[in-house]
Amino acid sequence: MTSRDLLWIPVFAVLVAFSVPWFMWGTDAIVAGLPIWLWWHVGWMVLAAACFRRFAAGAWDRGMGLDPEVDRGRGDDVDAGSFETSGGDPGGEGP
């Protein structure tokens, strides 16, 4: 693991800590007909999704001990539609 990979630990800690808008409890503000805390939550989930996408695209492989350059050519990615049924046609009828 590199120091860049270890940066994800505090990133996810902050995402978890602020996912619940505890500092907005008791606020009655309304924006566009919805409570402000709901807008915070929706925005925060978008931010969390963007962070996880970046994490999954880069640090996930290294954290799992995988080398994406080596694994890319192995052909382990199996398409769900490519499985063949044994003893019959793909329609599900037996012999």
MIDOSE-1310 file (N, C-alpha, C; in nm, 2 decimals, decimal comma, always signed):
residues 95
mtsr	+0,08/-0,12/+0,00/+0,00/+0,00/+0,00/+0,09/+0,12/+0,00; +0,04/+0,22/-0,08/+0,12/+0,35/-0,08/+0,05/+0,45/+0,01; +0,11/+0,56/+0,03/+0,06/+0,67/+0,11/-0,07/+0,72/+0,05; -0,07/+0,72/-0,09/-0,19/+0,76/-0,16/-0,31/+0,67/-0,13
dllw	-0,28/+0,54/-0,11/-0,39/+0,45/-0,08/-0,44/+0,47/+0,06; -0,35/+0,50/+0,15/-0,39/+0,52/+0,29/-0,47/+0,65/+0,31; -0,47/+0,74/+0,21/-0,55/+0,86/+0,22/-0,70/+0,83/+0,22; -0,73/+0,71/+0,17/-0,87/+0,67/+0,16/-0,93/+0,65/+0,30
ipvf	-0,85/+0,61/+0,40/-0,90/+0,59/+0,53/-0,97/+0,71/+0,59; -0,90/+0,83/+0,59/-0,96/+0,95/+0,65/-1,08/+1,00/+0,56; -1,07/+0,98/+0,43/-1,17/+1,02/+0,34/-1,30/+0,95/+0,37; -1,30/+0,82/+0,39/-1,42/+0,74/+0,42/-1,46/+0,77/+0,57
avlv	-1,37/+0,80/+0,66/-1,41/+0,84/+0,79/-1,49/+0,97/+0,79; -1,45/+1,06/+0,71/-1,52/+1,19/+0,70/-1,66/+1,16/+0,64; -1,66/+1,08/+0,53/-1,79/+1,05/+0,47/-1,89/+0,99/+0,57; -1,84/+0,90/+0,65/-1,93/+0,83/+0,75/-1,97/+0,93/+0,86
afsv	-1,87/+1,01/+0,90/-1,90/+1,11/+1,01/-2,01/+1,21/+0,98; -2,01/+1,26/+0,85/-2,10/+1,36/+0,81/-2,22/+1,31/+0,73; -2,23/+1,18/+0,72/-2,34/+1,13/+0,64/-2,48/+1,16/+0,71; -2,48/+1,16/+0,84/-2,60/+1,20/+0,91/-2,58/+1,35/+0,96
pwfm	-2,66/+1,44/+0,91/-2,64/+1,58/+0,94/-2,68/+1,61/+1,09; -2,61/+1,56/+1,18/-2,63/+1,58/+1,32/-2,63/+1,73/+1,36; -2,55/+1,81/+1,29/-2,54/+1,95/+1,32/-2,66/+2,03/+1,27; -2,75/+1,96/+1,19/-2,87/+2,03/+1,14/-2,99/+1,99/+1,22
wgtd	-2,98/+1,91/+1,32/-3,09/+1,86/+1,40/-3,16/+1,99/+1,46; -3,28/+2,00/+1,45/-3,35/+2,11/+1,51/-3,37/+2,23/+1,41; -3,31/+2,22/+1,30/-3,33/+2,32/+1,20/-3,45/+2,30/+1,12; -3,54/+2,40/+1,11/-3,67/+2,39/+1,04/-3,66/+2,45/+0,90
aiva	-3,54/+2,48/+0,85/-3,53/+2,55/+0,72/-3,59/+2,46/+0,61; -3,66/+2,52/+0,51/-3,71/+2,45/+0,40/-3,66/+2,51/+0,27; -3,61/+2,42/+0,18/-3,56/+2,47/+0,05/-3,63/+2,39/-0,06; -3,70/+2,46/-0,15/-3,77/+2,39/-0,26/-3,87/+2,29/-0,21
glpi	-3,93/+2,32/-0,09/-4,04/+2,23/-0,04/-3,99/+2,12/+0,04; -3,86/+2,10/+0,06/-3,80/+1,99/+0,14/-3,71/+2,04/+0,25; -3,70/+1,97/+0,36/-3,62/+2,01/+0,47/-3,47/+2,02/+0,42; -3,40/+2,12/+0,48/-3,26/+2,14/+0,44/-3,17/+2,01/+0,47
wlww	-3,20/+1,94/+0,58/-3,13/+1,82/+0,61/-3,14/+1,71/+0,50; -3,26/+1,71/+0,44/-3,28/+1,61/+0,33/-3,19/+1,65/+0,21; -3,18/+1,77/+0,17/-3,09/+1,82/+0,07/-2,95/+1,79/+0,10; -2,91/+1,80/+0,23/-2,77/+1,77/+0,27/-2,75/+1,62/+0,25
hvgw	-2,84/+1,54/+0,29/-2,82/+1,39/+0,28/-2,81/+1,35/+0,13; -2,90/+1,40/+0,05/-2,89/+1,37/-0,10/-2,76/+1,41/-0,16; -2,72/+1,54/-0,13/-2,59/+1,58/-0,18/-2,47/+1,50/-0,12; -2,48/+1,47/+0,00/-2,37/+1,39/+0,06/-2,36/+1,25/+0,00
mvla	-2,47/+1,19/-0,03/-2,47/+1,06/-0,09/-2,41/+1,07/-0,23; -2,44/+1,18/-0,30/-2,38/+1,19/-0,44/-2,22/+1,20/-0,42; -2,18/+1,28/-0,32/-2,04/+1,29/-0,29/-1,98/+1,16/-0,26; -2,05/+1,08/-0,17/-2,00/+0,95/-0,13/-1,99/+0,86/-0,25
aacf	-2,09/+0,86/-0,34/-2,08/+0,78/-0,46/-1,96/+0,81/-0,55; -1,94/+0,94/-0,56/-1,82/+0,99/-0,64/-1,69/+0,94/-0,58; -1,68/+0,95/-0,45/-1,56/+0,90/-0,38/-1,54/+0,75/-0,40; -1,65/+0,68/-0,38/-1,64/+0,53/-0,39/-1,60/+0,49/-0,53
rrfa	-1,66/+0,57/-0,63/-1,62/+0,54/-0,77/-1,47/+0,56/-0,79; -1,42/+0,67/-0,74/-1,27/+0,69/-0,76/-1,19/+0,58/-0,68; -1,24/+0,54/-0,57/-1,17/+0,44/-0,49/-1,17/+0,31/-0,56; -1,29/+0,27/-0,62/-1,30/+0,14/-0,69/-1,22/+0,14/-0,81
agaw	-1,21/+0,25/-0,88/-1,13/+0,26/-1,00/-0,98/+0,25/-0,98; -0,93/+0,28/-0,86/-0,79/+0,29/-0,84/-0,74/+0,20/-0,73; -0,77/+0,24/-0,61/-0,71/+0,18/-0,49/-0,77/+0,04/-0,46; -0,88/+0,01/-0,51/-0,94/-0,12/-0,47/-0,85/-0,23/-0,51
drgm	-0,80/-0,23/-0,63/-0,71/-0,34/-0,68/-0,59/-0,36/-0,59; -0,52/-0,25/-0,56/-0,40/-0,25/-0,48/-0,43/-0,30/-0,34; -0,54/-0,26/-0,29/-0,58/-0,30/-0,15/-0,61/-0,44/-0,14; -0,66/-0,50/-0,25/-0,69/-0,65/-0,25/-0,57/-0,73/-0,29
gldp	-0,45/-0,66/-0,32/-0,33/-0,73/-0,36/-0,33/-0,78/-0,50; -0,41/-0,71/-0,59/-0,42/-0,75/-0,73/-0,34/-0,65/-0,81; -0,29/-0,70/-0,92/-0,22/-0,61/-1,02/-0,31/-0,60/-1,14; -0,38/-0,49/-1,16/-0,47/-0,48/-1,27/-0,42/-0,51/-1,40
evdr	-0,29/-0,48/-1,42/-0,23/-0,50/-1,55/-0,21/-0,65/-1,58; -0,18/-0,73/-1,48/-0,17/-0,87/-1,50/-0,30/-0,94/-1,51; -0,40/-0,90/-1,43/-0,53/-0,96/-1,42/-0,61/-0,93/-1,55; -0,58/-0,82/-1,61/-0,67/-0,78/-1,73/-0,67/-0,88/-1,84
grgd	-0,56/-0,95/-1,86/-0,55/-1,04/-1,98/-0,59/-1,19/-1,94; -0,63/-1,22/-1,82/-0,65/-1,36/-1,78/-0,78/-1,41/-1,83; -0,88/-1,33/-1,87/-1,00/-1,38/-1,92/-1,09/-1,43/-1,81; -1,08/-1,38/-1,68/-1,16/-1,43/-1,57/-1,30/-1,36/-1,57
dvda	-1,31/-1,25/-1,65/-1,44/-1,19/-1,65/-1,54/-1,27/-1,74; -1,63/-1,33/-1,68/-1,73/-1,42/-1,75/-1,86/-1,34/-1,76; -1,91/-1,33/-1,87/-2,04/-1,27/-1,90/-2,15/-1,36/-1,85; -2,25/-1,31/-1,78/-2,35/-1,39/-1,73/-2,43/-1,47/-1,84
gsfe	-2,43/-1,41/-1,96/-2,51/-1,48/-2,06/-2,43/-1,58/-2,13; -2,30/-1,60/-2,10/-2,22/-1,70/-2,17/-2,22/-1,84/-2,11; -2,29/-1,86/-2,00/-2,29/-1,99/-1,94/-2,38/-2,08/-2,02; -2,33/-2,20/-2,03/-2,41/-2,30/-2,11/-2,48/-2,39/-2,01
tsgg	-2,60/-2,43/-2,04/-2,67/-2,53/-1,96/-2,62/-2,67/-1,99; -2,62/-2,76/-1,90/-2,58/-2,89/-1,93/-2,71/-2,98/-1,95; -2,71/-3,04/-2,07/-2,81/-3,13/-2,10/-2,94/-3,07/-2,14; -2,93/-2,98/-2,24/-3,05/-2,92/-2,29/-3,03/-2,79/-2,36
dpgg	-3,13/-2,73/-2,41/-3,11/-2,60/-2,48/-3,12/-2,49/-2,37; -3,08/-2,37/-2,41/-3,08/-2,26/-2,32/-3,22/-2,22/-2,28; -3,32/-2,27/-2,34/-3,46/-2,24/-2,31/-3,51/-2,30/-2,19; -3,43/-2,40/-2,13/-3,46/-2,46/-2,01/-3,53/-2,60/-2,02
egp	-3,56/-2,64/-2,15/-3,63/-2,77/-2,16/-3,52/-2,88/-2,17; -3,55/-2,98/-2,10/-3,45/-3,10/-2,09/-3,45/-3,18/-2,22; -3,36/-3,28/-2,22/-3,35/-3,37/-2,34/-3,47/-3,46/-2,36
